[in-house]
């Protein structure tokens, strides 16, 4: 259960940091909302992928950033890279 709470905490913190940085650089709310939605979908997809036996994608700043910016294609990229690393 603590792994799920850590997972949610990292996801919320990553989204908050990205939103603050984008607001500092005067990025519009529409763009911020799009990145937040991509991050939520990406983090959810990684969580579901981690339920598959034999597949483990670590949740850290890099995976949260990649999935937040690129969404599902970012999840696929992280999944492919996890097999090579």
N, C-alpha and C positions, 0 to 999 in steps of 0.2 A: 504494500500500500504506500510506503514512503517513496518508492520509485515513481509512482504515478504523481504524487504531490510534488516531487522534485521536477518531474517532467513538465507539469503545469506551471510551476514557478518559473522555470527557465523560459518557457514559451511566453508567459505574460511579461516578464522582464525584457526579453528580446524585442517584443512588439512595442513596449513602452519606450525603449531606447531608440528604436528606429523612428517612432512617431516624434519624439523630441528632437532628434537630429533633423528630420525633414521639416519640422516647424521652424527650427532655427534658420534653415536655408530658404525659408519662405516658399516651401512647396505647398500647393493647394490641398485643401481637405479631401478632394476627390482622389488625388493620388495617394494620400495617406490612408484613406479608407480602402483603396484597392490593395495596397501592400499589407494592411492588417488582415484583410480577408484572405489574401494569398498565404500569409503566415499561418493563419488558423487552419486552413485547408491542408497546408503542407505538414504542419505539426501533427494534425490528426491522421494524415496518411502515414507518416513515419511511425506513429503509435500503433496503427493497425498492422503495418509491415513487421514491427517488432514482435507481434503476437505469433508470427509464423516461426515454427521451430527451425533453428539453424540460421536464422537471419537476425543480425543485431546491428542496428544503426545507432551509434551513440548520439545522444542529444547534447549538443554543446553550442557554443556561439556560432561556429561556422555552419553547422547544419541548419540552425535556426535562421541565420542570415540568408543562406542560399535558398531555402524553401520560402522565406518571406519575400524575397525579391522575385524569384522565378516560379513559385507555386509548384504545381505537379511536375513540370519538367525538371525543376530543381530537386524534387524528391527522387525522380528517376536517375538523375545525375549522381546524387549522393548514394543511392542504392548500387549503381554500377561501380562507383569508386570504392565502396565498402568491400566489394569482392576482391579488389586488387590490393588493398592496403591491409 
